Amino acid sequence: MEHQQHVFVGVDTHKDQHTAAVCNCWHKTLEVIETSNNPVAFPAFLEQVLASTPNGLTPVFGLEDTGGLGHALAVFLLKAGYVVKEVNSIRSDRQRNRSPHPDKSDPDDAKAVAKVLINDFDELPDARADELPLAIAQLVYHREHLVKEQTQVKNRFHAAIHQQYANYRQFFKDPFGQAALVFWHRFPSSEHLKNIGVTRLASFLRKHSNNRVSTKKAEKILSLINRDDNPSLPQQTRDFIISSLVERLWLLKKELSIVEEKLALLIEQTGLQLETMDGINTITAAALIANIKDISRFASSAKLARYAGVAPIKKSSGQKKRFKKSKGGRRSLNTVLYQIALNQICLDRKGQPRNPVARNYFIRKVAEGKTKKEALICLMRRLCDIIFVLMRDKCAYSYPQKPDADKASTAA
């Protein structure tokens, strides 16, 4: 691209309003414009940008958070026929911190985005108007918050139930299993078990566990409690709290199930077959799509690896050639790749590798002298190659006919 034929508009996005800095290719700020984050105000914003653009030049735009707060503006500009680039906030932060006076304000942030747009234009991914990846990303984000809330509720439950049953961990293998939750809800303290015998408790547990709980389990539970305790006001209060927490866990479990069903339907609409690969389920497939969005934004798997922060950074001097682990890139995507790689090299219950090709590759890298952590990063880099092909061609993953540690290909 001929930089001298364009002006570069960096946009710092916010919930209520956006701030844009219009700069020429020599980093000179021509105008700073503010606009409401409302589609009604976008035509006037574009007119202001064009009015500040010298004759013969064309504006190109760089936006932070094009999948969230800046999505509506990005879609408007794309429909108007303009080039819109997605600028990672890490890049703009680094650009601002390079300044001798790294001030922090909306105009300064917008100027930093514009400078990144000028310097790294060809490396920045194009923003897309496709709403399907955005819908998946919103559901993934919603699910992450539900999981966090579920963890918080479980932690509160542990603190409350321990005061009611000191040996509660010996009652059930999983304190949050189906039968366990029904038990805690019906018997939040030993007071409620005073008139309950072994036969009655065993029948109750079998009813709520598809007949998988034996009479011995009921005997063990009753032997671990003290049914002679006199109820106190704090204990009665905890009874209510425990029952309330169990109900909240049931509700969260149901909501998570609904979210996962919706994600499965949306993934099916994309036509991608990521779940055909070991280590990728509905949740990780959705996370990949949410982070990568349109794979056509990346010219090669190498650029995808760089975007994910998997590609090593070269640190050479003279005759010494060294590579350093990247700490940049999209860390949420890096985390997903790490989870997939870890899952692939693990053994199943029968002691068999979940993905023989991936495990052989990992073992070979360790044998070459790399640490296990370094070998895992190498596998993550290989995964970028595979995922790039799976998303580009919308094909299914299959093992090579002759598993080779050197070739983790995706024959579709």
C-alpha positions in Angstrom: 0.0 0.0 0.0 1.2 3.5 -0.9 1.1 5.3 2.5 1.3 8.7 0.9 -2.1 8.2 -0.7 -3.9 7.7 2.6 -4.7 9.3 5.9 -4.8 7.0 8.9 -7.7 7.2 11.4 -7.0 5.6 14.8 -10.2 5.1 16.9 -10.2 4.6 20.6 -13.5 2.9 21.4 -15.6 3.3 24.5 -19.1 2.4 25.6 -20.6 5.9 25.2 -18.4 7.6 22.7 -15.4 7.0 20.4 -12.4 9.3 19.9 -10.6 9.4 16.6 -7.3 10.8 15.5 -6.7 11.6 11.8 -3.0 11.4 11.0 -1.0 11.6 7.8 1.7 9.1 6.8 4.3 11.3 8.6 2.5 10.9 11.9 1.2 14.4 11.9 -2.2 14.8 13.6 -4.6 16.5 11.3 -7.7 16.3 13.5 -9.1 14.8 16.6 -12.8 13.9 16.4 -15.3 12.6 19.0 -18.5 10.8 18.1 -21.3 9.1 20.1 -21.2 5.3 20.0 -24.6 5.3 18.2 -25.1 4.3 14.5 -27.2 7.4 14.0 -24.1 9.6 14.6 -21.7 7.6 12.4 -22.6 9.4 9.1 -21.7 12.7 10.6 -18.5 11.2 12.0 -17.5 10.0 8.6 -18.2 13.5 7.1 -15.9 15.0 9.7 -13.2 12.6 8.8 -13.6 13.3 5.1 -13.6 17.0 5.7 -10.2 16.8 7.5 -8.7 14.6 4.7 -6.6 16.4 2.2 -7.8 16.3 -1.4 -6.8 13.1 -3.3 -6.2 11.1 -0.2 -8.3 8.2 1.1 -8.9 7.4 4.8 -8.2 4.0 6.3 -9.3 3.1 9.8 -7.8 1.3 12.7 -10.1 0.3 15.6 -9.6 -1.3 19.0 -12.2 -3.9 20.1 -13.9 -4.4 16.7 -15.7 -7.4 18.1 -17.2 -5.5 21.1 -17.6 -1.7 21.7 -16.3 -0.8 18.2 -18.3 -3.4 16.3 -21.1 -1.2 15.2 -18.7 1.5 13.8 -16.6 -1.2 12.1 -19.6 -2.6 10.3 -20.7 0.9 9.2 -17.3 1.7 7.8 -17.0 -1.6 6.0 -20.4 -1.2 4.4 -19.4 2.3 3.3 -16.5 0.6 1.5 -13.5 1.7 3.6 -10.6 -0.4 4.8 -10.8 -1.2 8.5 -8.0 -2.8 10.5 -8.2 -4.4 13.9 -5.6 -3.0 16.3 -4.7 -5.0 19.4 -4.7 -2.8 22.5 -1.3 -4.3 23.5 0.2 -2.7 20.3 -1.3 0.7 21.0 -0.2 0.6 24.7 3.4 -0.2 23.6 3.2 2.6 21.0 2.1 5.1 23.6 4.7 4.0 26.1 7.5 4.7 23.5 6.6 8.4 23.7 8.9 10.6 25.9 5.7 11.8 27.6 3.4 8.7 27.7 0.3 10.6 28.7 -3.0 8.7 29.0 -6.1 10.2 27.5 -8.6 9.4 24.8 -6.9 11.6 22.2 -3.5 10.1 23.1 -4.9 6.6 22.9 -6.4 7.4 19.5 -3.1 8.8 18.2 -1.3 5.7 19.4 -3.8 3.5 17.5 -3.2 5.7 14.4 0.6 5.3 14.7 0.2 1.5 14.9 -2.0 1.6 11.8 0.7 3.5 10.0 3.7 1.4 11.1 2.1 -2.0 11.0 -0.6 -1.7 8.4 0.3 -4.8 6.4 0.5 -7.0 9.6 -2.8 -5.9 11.1 -5.8 -8.2 10.5 -8.7 -6.9 8.6 -11.9 -6.3 10.5 -14.9 -8.3 9.3 -18.7 -7.6 9.2 -19.6 -11.3 9.7 -21.8 -11.5 12.8 -21.6 -15.3 13.3 -18.1 -15.2 15.0 -19.3 -12.3 17.1 -22.3 -14.2 18.3 -20.1 -17.1 19.2 -17.7 -14.8 21.0 -20.5 -13.3 23.0 -21.7 -16.7 24.1 -18.1 -17.8 25.0 -17.7 -14.7 27.1 -21.0 -15.3 28.8 -20.1 -18.9 29.5 -16.8 -17.9 31.0 -18.6 -15.6 33.5 -21.1 -18.4 34.3 -18.2 -20.8 35.1 -16.5 -18.1 37.3 -19.8 -17.6 39.2 -20.2 -21.4 39.5 -16.7 -21.6 41.1 -17.5 -18.8 43.5 -20.8 -20.5 44.6 -18.9 -23.8 45.1 -16.3 -22.1 47.3 -19.1 -20.5 49.4 -20.8 -23.9 49.6 -17.6 -25.6 50.9 -17.3 -23.0 53.6 -20.9 -23.4 54.8 -21.3 -27.2 54.6 -18.1 -27.8 56.5 -19.7 -26.2 59.5 -22.7 -28.5 59.2 -20.9 -31.8 58.4 -17.2 -31.9 59.4 -16.6 -35.1 57.4 -18.8 -34.1 54.4 -16.0 -34.9 51.9 -16.3 -38.6 52.8 -20.1 -38.7 52.0 -19.7 -38.6 48.2 -16.9 -39.0 45.8 -18.1 -35.8 44.0 -19.7 -33.3 46.5 -21.4 -31.7 43.5 -22.8 -34.8 41.8 -26.4 -35.3 41.2 -27.2 -37.4 44.3 -24.9 -35.2 46.5 -26.6 -32.0 45.6 -30.1 -33.4 46.2 -28.8 -34.7 49.6 -27.4 -31.3 50.6 -30.6 -29.6 49.6 -32.9 -32.0 51.5 -30.5 -32.5 54.5 -28.5 -29.3 54.9 -27.6 -30.3 58.5 -27.7 -33.4 60.6 -30.8 -32.1 62.3 -32.8 -33.1 59.3 -31.5 -36.7 59.5 -32.7 -37.4 63.1 -35.7 -39.6 62.1 -34.1 -41.0 58.9 -33.0 -44.6 58.9 -30.6 -46.5 56.6 -33.3 -48.0 54.5 -35.1 -44.7 54.0 -31.9 -42.7 53.2 -30.7 -45.4 50.8 -34.1 -45.3 49.0 -33.9 -41.5 48.8 -30.3 -41.6 47.3 -31.1 -44.3 44.8 -34.1 -42.4 43.6 -31.9 -39.4 42.7 -28.9 -41.3 41.3 -30.4 -43.7 38.8 -30.0 -46.6 41.4 -26.3 -46.1 41.5 -26.0 -45.5 45.3 -25.8 -48.6 47.5 -27.2 -49.2 51.0 -23.6 -49.1 52.3 -23.3 -45.5 51.2 -26.3 -44.6 53.4 -24.8 -46.5 56.3 -21.5 -44.7 55.9 -23.2 -41.3 55.8 -25.2 -41.9 59.0 -22.2 -43.3 60.8 -20.2 -40.1 60.1 -22.8 -37.6 61.6 -23.8 -36.7 65.1 -27.6 -36.7 65.2 -27.8 -35.6 68.8 -26.7 -32.0 68.1 -29.3 -29.4 69.2 -30.1 -26.9 66.4 -28.9 -23.4 66.9 -29.9 -20.2 65.2 -26.7 -19.9 63.1 -27.1 -23.6 62.0 -30.7 -22.9 60.9 -29.4 -19.9 59.0 -26.7 -22.0 57.3 -29.5 -24.5 56.4 -31.2 -21.8 54.4 -27.9 -20.6 52.8 -26.8 -24.2 51.8 -30.2 -24.9 50.2 -30.0 -21.6 48.4 -26.5 -22.3 47.1 -27.5 -25.7 45.8 -30.5 -24.1 43.9 -28.1 -21.6 42.4 -25.8 -24.4 41.3 -28.7 -26.2 39.6 -29.7 -23.0 37.8 -26.1 -22.4 36.7 -25.7 -25.9 35.5 -28.9 -25.6 33.5 -27.9 -22.3 32.0 -24.5 -23.6 31.0 -26.1 -26.6 29.3 -28.3 -24.2 27.3 -25.3 -22.0 26.3 -23.4 -25.1 25.1 -26.4 -26.2 23.0 -26.6 -22.8 21.4 -22.8 -22.8 20.8 -23.1 -26.2 19.1 -25.8 -24.8 16.8 -23.8 -21.8 15.9 -20.6 -23.8 15.2 -22.7 -26.1 12.9 -23.7 -22.9 10.9 -20.0 -22.1 10.3 -19.5 -25.4 8.5 -16.3 -26.0 10.4 -15.3 -29.4 11.7 -12.8 -28.6 14.4 -14.4 -31.1 16.8 -13.2 -34.0 14.6 -9.7 -33.4 16.1 -8.7 -34.9 19.4 -8.6 -32.4 22.2 -11.2 -30.1 20.7 -14.8 -30.2 22.0 -17.7 -27.7 21.5 -16.2 -25.3 24.1 -12.7 -25.2 22.7 -14.0 -25.1 19.1 -16.1 -22.1 20.0 -13.2 -20.4 21.8 -11.0 -20.9 18.7 -13.7 -19.3 16.4 -14.3 -16.5 18.9 -10.5 -15.6 19.0 -9.6 -16.3 15.3 -12.9 -15.1 13.7 -12.4 -15.3 10.0 -9.4 -17.4 9.1 -9.0 -15.5 5.8 -7.6 -12.6 7.9 -4.4 -14.5 8.0 -2.3 -15.1 4.9 -0.6 -18.1 6.4 -0.4 -20.3 9.5 2.8 -18.5 10.5 0.8 -15.3 10.8 -1.9 -17.1 12.9 0.9 -18.5 15.1 2.3 -15.0 15.6 -1.2 -13.7 16.4 -1.6 -16.4 19.0 1.8 -15.6 20.6 3.2 -19.0 19.7 5.8 -18.1 17.2 9.2 -17.6 18.9 10.9 -14.2 18.8 14.4 -14.1 17.3 17.1 -12.7 19.6 20.3 -13.0 17.7 23.6 -11.2 17.9 26.6 -11.8 15.7 27.2 -15.6 15.3 24.8 -16.4 18.1 21.3 -17.3 17.0 18.8 -17.4 19.8 15.0 -17.5 20.1 12.9 -16.3 22.9 9.4 -17.2 23.9 6.8 -14.7 22.8 4.8 -12.9 25.6 2.7 -11.0 23.1 -0.2 -12.1 20.9 -3.7 -12.8 21.8 -3.3 -14.6 25.2 -6.9 -16.0 25.3 -6.1 -17.8 22.0 -2.7 -18.9 23.4 -4.5 -20.4 26.4 -6.9 -22.4 24.2 -4.1 -23.8 22.2 -2.3 -24.8 25.4 -5.3 -26.6 26.6 -5.7 -28.5 23.3 -2.0 -29.5 23.2 -2.1 -30.6 26.9 -5.2 -32.7 26.2 -3.6 -34.4 23.1 -0.5 -35.6 24.9 -2.3 -37.1 27.8 -3.2 -40.7 28.2 -6.8 -41.9 28.5 -8.1 -44.3 31.2 -6.8 -47.3 29.3 -3.3 -45.8 29.2 -3.5 -45.0 25.5 -2.4 -41.6 24.0 -5.4 -39.5 23.0 -3.6 -38.4 19.9 -0.7 -40.7 19.0 0.7 -38.3 16.4 0.8 -35.3 18.8 2.2 -37.4 21.7 5.0 -38.9 19.4 5.9 -35.4 18.2 6.0 -34.1 21.8 8.2 -37.1 22.9 10.5 -36.5 20.0 11.0 -32.9 20.9 11.9 -33.8 24.5 14.4 -36.4 23.2 16.0 -33.6 21.1 16.9 -31.8 24.3 14.0 -29.5 24.8 12.2 -29.1 28.1 8.7 -30.4 28.4 7.4 -26.8 28.4 9.4 -26.0 25.2 8.2 -29.2 23.5 4.6 -28.2 24.4 5.1 -24.8 22.7 6.4 -26.6 19.6 3.3 -28.7 19.6 1.1 -25.6 19.9 3.0 -24.1 16.9 2.2 -27.3 15.0 -1.4 -27.1 16.0 -1.6 -23.6 14.4 -0.7 -25.2 11.1 -3.4 -27.9 11.5 -6.1 -25.5 12.7 -5.3 -23.1 9.9 -6.0 -25.8 7.3 -9.1 -27.1 9.1 -10.6 -23.6 9.2 -9.4 -22.6 5.7 -10.7 -25.7 3.9 -13.5 -26.5 6.4 -12.3 -30.1 6.4 -12.3 -32.8 9.0 -9.2 -33.9 10.8 -7.9 -37.4 10.2 -4.7 -39.2 11.2 -1.9 -39.8 8.6 -2.0 -43.3 7.1 1.4 -43.9 8.6 1.7 -42.0 11.9 5.0 -40.1 11.9 6.4 -37.9 14.6 7.6 -35.5 11.9 4.3 -35.2 10.1 1.2 -34.1 12.0 -0.8 -33.4 8.9 -4.5 -33.0 8.4 -5.6 -35.2 5.5 -9.2 -34.5 4.9 
